[in-house]
Amino acid sequence: MRIAFMGTPEFAVPTLVAILAAGHEVAAVYTQPPRPAGRGMREQLSPVHRRARDAGLPVFVPASLKQASEQRAFAALKVDAAVVVAYGLLLPQPILEMPRHGCFNLHASALPRWRGAAPIQRAIMAGDAETAAAIMRMDAGLDTGPVCLQQRVVIDPDMTAGELTDLLAAGGAGLMLEVLTALQVGGLVCAPQSAEGVIYASKIDKREARIDFTRPARDVHNQIRGLSPAPGAWLEMQAARQGERIKVLRARLADAAGTPGTIIGLTDGILVACARGAIQILEVQRPGKRPMPTDDFLRGFPLRLGAQL
């Protein structure tokens, strides 16, 4: 099939790779424009842009698809289908109607639960025990189109958002190939989403990343793993005469108690009391540094029992 691929982050790359490996013709790749990133704030290509460039594919980076000129350029591709994976732009109705078979989106949730921008993070932060990779035929709504295929995935109790992202990206790539195969033989059936159980996964706000130890330990644990590795839940630790913002990337629940925010153990991680229970901090990241186990962190950042975080 002749495909227009539309995606931006690393999550989208496995689907692009799978489509190419299956022998489909990718007529064009649409992705977000280069953005400043890193310590030097240099403009960097998106992961999808880099993979498409390496494959010799034509790449387009429009800031919007609302202009008539952009819509004419898309129409000229004459594609059988558009495959959309975390692209980052809404597709206007004229674009949705141009591919012969329609536009198909890989969404990282068990629709209609967690429609929207941050389904993986929200599922973990809410303590969900499972989620899904879902392929839907797109319509003008926000993740409201009929679902064509869905694959359930168990969320392990200590799984981070990064780990779940990798799992859903790989599974979703396979589902998208199944959809394209069904389209080719005319056997694709998509079912309308239920009107019950609709929840929206709003974009993560920076203010949500600060850890509040007055919350129950399970909520704190879910916050940490739901925001790991990015943007990263954080706390402040005192060293010498100043506080330092430390990201917490991995932790586990612990059967202990104390005043919320107090360090109550420094063996095998940093044990911190919460409102109900405690968490054992296992991996952290200092500003400008690589992630490290807490045992390595404590060698250069001494803490004492009873300190308040």
C-alpha positions as CSV (number, residue, x, y, z in Angstrom):
1,M,0.0,0.0,0.0
2,R,1.0,3.6,-0.5
3,I,1.3,5.2,2.9
4,A,1.7,8.7,4.4
5,F,3.3,8.3,7.8
6,M,2.8,11.0,10.4
7,G,4.6,10.8,13.8
8,T,7.2,12.5,15.9
9,P,8.7,10.8,19.1
10,E,10.6,7.6,19.6
11,F,7.3,5.9,20.3
12,A,6.4,6.2,16.6
13,V,9.6,4.8,15.2
14,P,8.8,1.1,15.6
15,T,5.6,1.5,13.5
16,L,7.5,3.3,10.7
17,V,10.2,0.6,10.7
18,A,7.6,-2.2,10.6
19,I,5.8,-0.6,7.7
20,L,9.0,-0.3,5.7
21,A,10.0,-3.8,6.5
22,A,6.6,-5.2,5.4
23,G,7.2,-3.7,2.0
24,H,4.7,-0.9,2.0
25,E,5.6,2.3,0.0
26,V,6.0,5.3,2.3
27,A,5.2,8.2,0.0
28,A,6.1,10.8,2.6
29,V,6.8,11.3,6.3
30,Y,5.2,14.1,8.3
31,T,6.7,15.1,11.6
32,Q,7.1,18.1,14.0
33,P,9.7,20.7,13.0
34,P,13.2,20.6,14.6
35,R,13.1,22.0,18.2
36,P,15.9,23.4,20.4
37,A,16.9,20.7,22.9
38,G,19.8,19.6,25.1
39,R,22.3,21.6,27.1
40,G,23.3,23.7,24.1
41,M,19.7,24.2,23.0
42,R,20.6,23.3,19.4
43,E,17.8,22.5,17.0
44,Q,17.3,18.7,16.8
45,L,15.4,16.6,14.4
46,S,12.6,14.4,15.9
47,P,13.3,10.7,16.2
48,V,10.9,10.0,13.3
49,H,12.7,12.6,11.2
50,R,16.1,11.0,11.8
51,R,14.8,7.5,10.9
52,A,13.0,8.7,7.8
53,R,16.1,10.6,6.7
54,D,18.3,7.5,7.2
55,A,15.8,5.5,5.0
56,G,15.9,8.2,2.3
57,L,12.2,9.1,2.6
58,P,10.8,12.6,1.8
59,V,10.1,14.5,5.1
60,F,7.7,17.3,5.6
61,V,7.6,19.5,8.7
62,P,4.6,21.9,8.4
63,A,3.7,23.9,11.5
64,S,0.0,23.4,10.6
65,L,-2.0,21.4,8.1
66,K,-4.8,24.0,7.9
67,Q,-3.4,25.9,5.0
68,A,-4.8,25.2,1.5
69,S,-1.2,24.8,0.1
70,E,-0.4,22.1,2.7
71,Q,-3.6,20.3,1.9
72,R,-3.0,20.4,-1.8
73,A,0.5,19.0,-1.3
74,F,-0.9,16.1,0.8
75,A,-3.6,15.4,-1.8
76,A,-1.0,15.2,-4.5
77,L,0.6,12.2,-2.7
78,K,-2.5,10.1,-3.6
79,V,-2.0,7.7,-0.6
80,D,-4.1,4.6,0.2
81,A,-3.9,5.3,3.9
82,A,-2.3,7.7,6.5
83,V,-0.7,6.1,9.5
84,V,-0.6,8.5,12.5
85,V,1.4,7.8,15.7
86,A,1.9,10.6,18.2
87,Y,2.2,13.2,15.5
88,G,1.4,16.2,17.6
89,L,-0.9,18.1,15.1
90,L,-4.6,17.7,14.7
91,L,-5.6,16.6,11.2
92,P,-8.3,18.9,9.7
93,Q,-11.3,17.2,8.0
94,P,-10.0,17.7,4.5
95,I,-6.8,15.8,5.4
96,L,-8.8,13.0,7.1
97,E,-10.8,12.5,3.9
98,M,-8.0,12.4,1.4
99,P,-6.5,8.9,1.8
100,R,-8.4,6.3,-0.1
101,H,-9.0,4.1,3.0
102,G,-8.8,6.8,5.6
103,C,-6.4,7.7,8.5
104,F,-5.4,5.3,11.2
105,N,-4.0,6.2,14.6
106,L,-2.1,4.1,17.1
107,H,-3.2,5.2,20.6
108,A,-1.6,4.0,23.8
109,S,-4.7,3.2,25.9
110,A,-7.7,1.0,26.2
111,L,-10.1,3.4,24.5
112,P,-12.3,5.2,25.5
113,R,-10.3,5.4,28.7
114,W,-7.4,7.9,28.5
115,R,-8.2,9.7,25.3
116,G,-5.8,12.6,24.8
117,A,-2.2,13.7,25.2
118,A,-0.7,11.6,28.0
119,P,-2.4,8.2,28.2
120,I,0.6,6.2,29.4
121,Q,1.5,8.6,32.2
122,R,-2.1,9.0,33.3
123,A,-2.8,5.2,33.4
124,I,0.2,4.6,35.7
125,M,-0.4,7.6,37.9
126,A,-4.0,6.5,38.4
127,G,-2.7,3.0,39.4
128,D,-4.3,1.2,36.5
129,A,-3.5,-2.5,36.4
130,E,-3.8,-2.7,32.6
131,T,-3.9,-0.6,29.4
132,A,-3.8,-1.3,25.7
133,A,-2.4,-0.4,22.3
134,A,-5.3,0.5,20.1
135,I,-5.7,1.3,16.4
136,M,-8.6,3.5,15.5
137,R,-9.9,4.9,12.3
138,M,-9.6,8.7,12.8
139,D,-12.5,11.2,12.8
140,A,-12.7,14.8,13.7
141,G,-12.9,14.2,17.4
142,L,-10.0,13.8,19.9
143,D,-9.4,10.1,19.9
144,T,-13.1,9.4,19.3
145,G,-12.9,7.2,16.1
146,P,-14.0,3.6,15.9
147,V,-11.5,1.0,17.2
148,C,-10.2,-1.5,14.6
149,L,-7.8,-3.6,16.8
150,Q,-6.8,-3.5,20.4
151,Q,-4.2,-5.4,22.4
152,R,-4.4,-5.4,26.2
153,V,-1.2,-5.0,28.2
154,V,-0.7,-5.7,31.9
155,I,1.0,-2.8,33.8
156,D,3.3,-4.4,36.3
157,P,3.3,-2.8,39.8
158,D,6.7,-1.3,39.5
159,M,6.7,-0.6,35.7
160,T,7.7,3.0,34.6
161,A,6.2,5.1,31.9
162,G,9.3,4.6,29.8
163,E,9.1,0.8,30.1
164,L,5.4,0.8,29.2
165,T,6.0,3.1,26.3
166,D,8.5,0.7,24.8
167,L,6.1,-2.2,25.3
168,L,3.1,-0.4,23.7
169,A,5.3,0.9,20.8
170,A,6.4,-2.6,19.8
171,G,2.9,-4.1,20.2
172,G,1.3,-1.2,18.4
173,A,3.6,-1.6,15.4
174,G,2.4,-5.1,14.9
175,L,-1.3,-4.1,15.2
176,M,-0.8,-1.4,12.6
177,L,0.5,-4.0,10.1
178,E,-2.5,-6.2,10.8
179,V,-4.8,-3.2,10.0
180,L,-3.0,-2.5,6.7
181,T,-3.2,-6.1,5.7
182,A,-6.9,-6.2,6.5
183,L,-7.4,-3.0,4.4
184,Q,-5.7,-4.7,1.5
185,V,-8.1,-7.6,1.4
186,G,-11.1,-5.6,2.4
187,G,-11.6,-7.3,5.7
188,L,-11.1,-4.5,8.2
189,V,-14.0,-4.0,10.7
190,C,-13.9,-1.1,13.2
191,A,-16.3,-0.8,16.1
192,P,-17.6,2.5,17.6
193,Q,-16.2,3.3,21.0
194,S,-18.4,2.9,24.1
195,A,-20.0,6.1,25.5
196,E,-19.2,4.7,28.9
197,G,-15.8,5.0,30.7
198,V,-14.6,8.1,28.8
199,I,-11.6,9.7,30.6
200,Y,-9.3,12.3,29.2
201,A,-5.5,12.1,29.7
202,S,-4.6,15.8,29.9
203,K,-1.0,16.9,29.2
204,I,1.4,16.6,32.2
205,D,1.8,19.9,34.0
206,K,5.2,20.7,35.4
207,R,3.5,21.5,38.8
208,E,2.5,17.8,39.0
209,A,6.1,16.6,39.1
210,R,6.9,17.8,42.6
211,I,6.7,14.9,45.1
212,D,4.3,15.5,48.0
213,F,5.1,13.0,50.8
214,T,1.9,13.9,52.7
215,R,0.1,11.7,50.1
216,P,-0.2,8.0,50.6
217,A,2.9,6.0,49.6
218,R,1.0,4.2,46.8
219,D,0.1,7.5,45.2
220,V,3.7,8.8,45.5
221,H,5.0,5.5,44.0
222,N,2.6,5.8,41.0
223,Q,3.6,9.4,40.5
224,I,7.3,8.5,40.4
225,R,6.9,5.7,37.9
226,G,4.3,7.5,35.8
227,L,6.7,10.4,35.3
228,S,9.9,8.3,34.7
229,P,12.0,9.0,32.8
230,A,10.5,12.3,31.7
231,P,9.7,14.8,33.0
232,G,10.7,13.1,36.2
233,A,9.1,13.5,39.6
234,W,11.4,15.5,41.8
235,L,12.1,16.6,45.4
236,E,14.6,18.9,47.0
237,M,17.5,17.6,49.1
238,Q,19.8,19.8,51.2
239,A,23.5,19.6,50.7
240,A,26.0,22.0,52.3
241,R,24.2,25.4,52.2
242,Q,21.8,25.0,49.3
243,G,18.9,22.8,48.2
244,E,19.2,20.7,45.0
245,R,16.3,19.5,42.9
246,I,16.7,15.7,42.5
247,K,14.6,13.6,40.1
248,V,13.4,10.3,41.4
249,L,13.3,7.7,38.5
250,R,12.6,4.5,40.3
251,A,11.2,3.5,43.7
252,R,9.3,0.7,45.4
253,L,6.7,0.5,48.1
254,A,8.0,-0.3,51.6
255,D,6.3,-1.4,54.8
256,A,7.4,1.3,57.2
257,A,6.0,4.4,58.8
258,G,7.1,7.8,60.1
259,T,6.5,11.5,59.7
260,P,5.8,12.2,56.0
261,G,8.9,13.4,54.2
262,T,11.3,12.1,56.8
263,I,14.2,9.8,55.8
264,I,13.8,6.7,58.0
265,G,16.3,4.4,56.4
266,L,19.5,4.6,54.3
267,T,20.2,0.9,53.6
268,D,19.4,-0.4,50.1
269,G,18.2,3.0,48.9
270,I,16.6,6.0,50.7
271,L,13.6,5.1,52.7
272,V,11.1,8.0,53.0
273,A,7.9,8.0,55.1
274,C,4.7,9.0,53.4
275,A,1.2,9.7,54.8
276,R,0.4,5.9,54.8
277,G,3.4,3.7,54.3
278,A,6.8,4.6,52.8
279,I,8.8,4.4,49.6
280,Q,12.3,3.1,49.0
281,I,14.0,5.4,46.4
282,L,16.2,3.3,44.2
283,E,17.3,5.5,41.3
284,V,17.8,9.3,41.0
285,Q,19.2,11.9,38.7
286,R,21.0,15.1,39.7
287,P,20.8,18.2,37.4
288,G,23.0,17.8,34.4
289,K,24.0,14.2,35.4
290,R,23.2,10.7,34.3
291,P,20.7,8.6,36.3
292,M,22.3,6.6,39.1
293,P,21.4,4.1,41.8
294,T,20.9,5.7,45.1
295,D,23.8,3.9,46.6
296,D,26.1,5.6,44.2
297,F,24.3,8.9,44.7
298,L,24.8,8.7,48.5
299,R,28.6,8.5,48.1
300,G,28.7,12.0,46.8
301,F,25.6,13.4,48.5
302,P,25.6,12.4,52.2
303,L,22.2,12.3,53.9
304,R,21.3,11.6,57.5
305,L,18.5,9.7,59.1
306,G,15.7,12.1,60.2
307,A,16.3,14.6,57.5
308,Q,13.2,16.2,56.0
309,L,12.7,16.1,52.2
